[in-house]
Amino acid sequence: MTPLAWTLALPIRAYRAIFSPWVGHNCRYDPTCSAYILEALDKHGGIKGLWLSIRRVARCHPWGGMGVDDVPD
């Protein structure tokens, strides 16, 4: 993982450790948004991983889709 990707992953890891157990698992997609973000940052680095993450979170709304949405290669 690049240093930029590692830095961008810190808030996601904090969210998963602190808030995720309280909020519950109500994600419409599999893998969850936080797991998707961590995988995108790990696979594609900071810039492209951030772009893929923003696109994924933008799709997560009541009128969006659902189901399996893996990180593209």
N, CA and C atoms as an extended XYZ file, in Angstrom:
219
Properties=species:S:1:pos:R:3:atomname:S:1:resname:S:1:resid:I:1 pbc="F F F"
N         0.857       -1.174        0.000 N   MET     1
C         0.000        0.000        0.000 CA  MET     1
C         0.896        1.227        0.000 C   MET     1
N         0.581        2.166       -0.863 N   THR     2
C         1.371        3.393       -0.953 CA  THR     2
C         1.153        4.246        0.293 C   THR     2
N         2.073        5.159        0.585 N   PRO     3
C         1.895        6.013        1.766 CA  PRO     3
C         0.610        6.847        1.719 C   PRO     3
N         0.246        7.340        0.538 N   LEU     4
C        -1.001        8.101        0.415 CA  LEU     4
C        -2.208        7.214        0.696 C   LEU     4
N        -2.202        6.016        0.139 N   ALA     5
C        -3.314        5.087        0.373 CA  ALA     5
C        -3.388        4.701        1.846 C   ALA     5
N        -2.243        4.497        2.474 N   TRP     6
C        -2.218        4.142        3.888 CA  TRP     6
C        -2.803        5.270        4.731 C   TRP     6
N        -2.473        6.512        4.390 N   THR     7
C        -2.997        7.674        5.114 CA  THR     7
C        -4.504        7.804        4.914 C   THR     7
N        -4.968        7.578        3.690 N   LEU     8
C        -6.401        7.669        3.419 CA  LEU     8
C        -7.179        6.539        4.087 C   LEU     8
N        -6.528        5.415        4.341 N   ALA     9
C        -7.199        4.274        4.968 CA  ALA     9
C        -7.355        4.438        6.480 C   ALA     9
N        -6.598        5.329        7.097 N   LEU    10
C        -6.680        5.497        8.558 CA  LEU    10
C        -8.082        5.851        9.060 C   LEU    10
N        -8.771        6.840        8.463 N   PRO    11
C       -10.127        7.126        8.950 CA  PRO    11
C       -11.103        5.963        8.754 C   PRO    11
N       -10.917        5.203        7.691 N   ILE    12
C       -11.790        4.059        7.437 CA  ILE    12
C       -11.561        2.990        8.491 C   ILE    12
N       -10.301        2.744        8.824 N   ARG    13
C        -9.997        1.770        9.872 CA  ARG    13
C       -10.548        2.223       11.219 C   ARG    13
N       -10.457        3.525       11.502 N   ALA    14
C       -11.013        4.056       12.749 CA  ALA    14
C       -12.529        3.895       12.776 C   ALA    14
N       -13.191        4.178       11.656 N   TYR    15
C       -14.640        3.992       11.565 CA  TYR    15
C       -15.016        2.540       11.834 C   TYR    15
N       -14.288        1.613       11.223 N   ARG    16
C       -14.600        0.190       11.398 CA  ARG    16
C       -14.381       -0.257       12.837 C   ARG    16
N       -13.396        0.319       13.515 N   ALA    17
C       -13.101       -0.085       14.883 CA  ALA    17
C       -14.038        0.558       15.901 C   ALA    17
N       -14.438        1.815       15.659 N   ILE    18
C       -15.194        2.563       16.669 CA  ILE    18
C       -16.689        2.591       16.370 C   ILE    18
N       -17.078        3.032       15.184 N   PHE    19
C       -18.485        3.294       14.897 CA  PHE    19
C       -19.235        2.118       14.275 C   PHE    19
N       -18.584        1.327       13.476 N   SER    20
C       -19.258        0.252       12.768 CA  SER    20
C       -19.977       -0.740       13.689 C   SER    20
N       -19.404       -1.130       14.826 N   PRO    21
C       -20.152       -2.041       15.712 CA  PRO    21
C       -21.451       -1.439       16.241 C   PRO    21
N       -21.505       -0.119       16.407 N   TRP    22
C       -22.718        0.527       16.919 CA  TRP    22
C       -23.746        0.757       15.831 C   TRP    22
N       -23.290        1.082       14.635 N   VAL    23
C       -24.199        1.405       13.541 CA  VAL    23
C       -24.882        0.147       13.020 C   VAL    23
N       -24.169       -0.939       13.004 N   GLY    24
C       -24.738       -2.174       12.491 CA  GLY    24
C       -24.313       -2.421       11.062 C   GLY    24
N       -24.768       -3.520       10.504 N   HIS    25
C       -24.385       -3.910        9.151 CA  HIS    25
C       -25.608       -3.797        8.244 C   HIS    25
N       -25.813       -2.603        7.719 N   ASN    26
C       -26.978       -2.340        6.871 CA  ASN    26
C       -26.578       -1.945        5.462 C   ASN    26
N       -25.441       -2.408        5.005 N   CYS    27
C       -24.956       -2.017        3.685 CA  CYS    27
C       -25.752       -2.742        2.599 C   CYS    27
N       -26.013       -2.038        1.501 N   ARG    28
C       -26.772       -2.596        0.387 CA  ARG    28
C       -25.894       -3.464       -0.511 C   ARG    28
N       -24.605       -3.276       -0.424 N   TYR    29
C       -23.674       -3.972       -1.297 CA  TYR    29
C       -22.823       -4.963       -0.517 C   TYR    29
N       -22.272       -5.912       -1.258 N   ASP    30
C       -21.310       -6.840       -0.686 CA  ASP    30
C       -20.067       -6.774       -1.560 C   ASP    30
N       -18.924       -6.441       -1.076 N   PRO    31
C       -18.522       -6.146        0.291 CA  PRO    31
C       -19.050       -4.790        0.755 C   PRO    31
N       -18.997       -4.575        2.047 N   THR    32
C       -19.472       -3.308        2.605 CA  THR    32
C       -18.641       -2.160        2.050 C   THR    32
N       -19.148       -0.953        2.195 N   CYS    33
C       -18.452        0.214        1.652 CA  CYS    33
C       -17.061        0.376        2.266 C   CYS    33
N       -16.936        0.167        3.566 N   SER    34
C       -15.623        0.335        4.187 CA  SER    34
C       -14.643       -0.735        3.709 C   SER    34
N       -15.102       -1.964        3.541 N   ALA    35
C       -14.224       -3.016        3.020 CA  ALA    35
C       -13.853       -2.725        1.570 C   ALA    35
N       -14.789       -2.212        0.791 N   TYR    36
C       -14.526       -1.845       -0.603 CA  TYR    36
C       -13.455       -0.763       -0.672 C   TYR    36
N       -13.572        0.246        0.175 N   ILE    37
C       -12.611        1.350        0.171 CA  ILE    37
C       -11.217        0.841        0.510 C   ILE    37
N       -11.104        0.027        1.541 N   LEU    38
C        -9.792       -0.496        1.913 CA  LEU    38
C        -9.192       -1.350        0.794 C   LEU    38
N       -10.015       -2.156        0.146 N   GLU    39
C        -9.523       -2.988       -0.950 CA  GLU    39
C        -9.131       -2.135       -2.157 C   GLU    39
N        -9.914       -1.108       -2.467 N   ALA    40
C        -9.594       -0.234       -3.598 CA  ALA    40
C        -8.291        0.516       -3.347 C   ALA    40
N        -8.089        0.992       -2.136 N   LEU    41
C        -6.849        1.687       -1.809 CA  LEU    41
C        -5.658        0.741       -1.874 C   LEU    41
N        -5.854       -0.493       -1.446 N   ASP    42
C        -4.773       -1.463       -1.468 CA  ASP    42
C        -4.417       -1.881       -2.897 C   ASP    42
N        -5.428       -2.096       -3.739 N   LYS    43
C        -5.199       -2.549       -5.113 CA  LYS    43
C        -4.686       -1.443       -6.028 C   LYS    43
N        -5.266       -0.249       -5.903 N   HIS    44
C        -5.038        0.792       -6.905 CA  HIS    44
C        -4.264        2.004       -6.400 C   HIS    44
N        -3.912        2.041       -5.138 N   GLY    45
C        -3.178        3.189       -4.626 CA  GLY    45
C        -4.109        4.308       -4.196 C   GLY    45
N        -3.511        5.433       -3.825 N   GLY    46
C        -4.269        6.527       -3.229 CA  GLY    46
C        -5.205        7.256       -4.164 C   GLY    46
N        -4.741        7.625       -5.333 N   ILE    47
C        -5.541        8.486       -6.212 CA  ILE    47
C        -6.689        7.714       -6.861 C   ILE    47
N        -6.378        6.627       -7.559 N   LYS    48
C        -7.438        5.856       -8.210 CA  LYS    48
C        -8.329        5.168       -7.166 C   LYS    48
N        -7.739        4.700       -6.064 N   GLY    49
C        -8.526        4.081       -5.004 CA  GLY    49
C        -9.504        5.059       -4.384 C   GLY    49
N        -9.069        6.311       -4.214 N   LEU    50
C        -9.968        7.341       -3.687 CA  LEU    50
C       -11.103        7.612       -4.663 C   LEU    50
N       -10.793        7.681       -5.967 N   TRP    51
C       -11.825        7.913       -6.971 CA  TRP    51
C       -12.855        6.785       -6.988 C   TRP    51
N       -12.383        5.538       -6.943 N   LEU    52
C       -13.304        4.397       -6.919 CA  LEU    52
C       -14.161        4.418       -5.650 C   LEU    52
N       -13.574        4.824       -4.543 N   SER    53
C       -14.295        4.885       -3.268 CA  SER    53
C       -15.393        5.936       -3.301 C   SER    53
N       -15.075        7.087       -3.864 N   ILE    54
C       -16.080        8.158       -3.968 CA  ILE    54
C       -17.239        7.702       -4.848 C   ILE    54
N       -16.924        7.051       -5.975 N   ARG    55
C       -17.980        6.544       -6.857 CA  ARG    55
C       -18.856        5.525       -6.145 C   ARG    55
N       -18.245        4.658       -5.355 N   ARG    56
C       -19.007        3.617       -4.641 CA  ARG    56
C       -19.931        4.240       -3.601 C   ARG    56
N       -19.424        5.157       -2.794 N   VAL    57
C       -20.246        5.779       -1.760 CA  VAL    57
C       -21.370        6.593       -2.396 C   VAL    57
N       -21.115        7.207       -3.549 N   ALA    58
C       -22.157        7.968       -4.243 CA  ALA    58
C       -23.281        7.065       -4.741 C   ALA    58
N       -22.986        5.809       -5.030 N   ARG    59
C       -24.020        4.864       -5.475 CA  ARG    59
C       -24.845        4.309       -4.323 C   ARG    59
N       -24.424        4.516       -3.127 N   CYS    60
C       -25.089        3.931       -1.965 CA  CYS    60
C       -26.178        4.882       -1.458 C   CYS    60
N       -27.324        4.852       -2.106 N   HIS    61
C       -28.468        5.666       -1.714 CA  HIS    61
C       -29.734        4.835       -1.924 C   HIS    61
N       -30.856        5.284       -1.401 N   PRO    62
C       -32.073        4.465       -1.456 CA  PRO    62
C       -32.510        4.072       -2.868 C   PRO    62
N       -32.188        4.871       -3.879 N   TRP    63
C       -32.597        4.557       -5.236 CA  TRP    63
C       -31.486        3.875       -6.025 C   TRP    63
N       -30.375        3.587       -5.370 N   GLY    64
C       -29.246        2.924       -6.024 CA  GLY    64
C       -29.457        1.428       -6.100 C   GLY    64
N       -28.446        0.761       -6.601 N   GLY    65
C       -28.539       -0.682       -6.743 CA  GLY    65
C       -28.203       -1.407       -5.453 C   GLY    65
N       -28.075       -2.707       -5.585 N   MET    66
C       -27.671       -3.537       -4.460 CA  MET    66
C       -27.072       -4.812       -5.020 C   MET    66
N       -26.408       -5.567       -4.177 N   GLY    67
C       -25.833       -6.827       -4.613 CA  GLY    67
C       -24.322       -6.819       -4.480 C   GLY    67
N       -23.676       -7.663       -5.265 N   VAL    68
C       -22.226       -7.791       -5.212 CA  VAL    68
C       -21.601       -6.726       -6.099 C   VAL    68
N       -20.657       -5.974       -5.542 N   ASP    69
C       -19.964       -4.915       -6.270 CA  ASP    69
C       -18.492       -4.983       -5.877 C   ASP    69
N       -17.740       -5.799       -6.596 N   ASP    70
C       -16.327       -5.967       -6.281 CA  ASP    70
C       -15.493       -4.839       -6.878 C   ASP    70
N       -14.306       -4.660       -6.321 N   VAL    71
C       -13.364       -3.656       -6.826 CA  VAL    71
C       -12.856       -4.137       -8.185 C   VAL    71
N       -12.906       -3.270       -9.222 N   PRO    72
C       -12.416       -3.687      -10.537 CA  PRO    72
C       -10.899       -3.878      -10.523 C   PRO    72
N       -10.422       -4.716      -11.425 N   ASP    73
C        -8.975       -4.941      -11.520 CA  ASP    73
C        -8.276       -3.856      -12.288 C   ASP    73
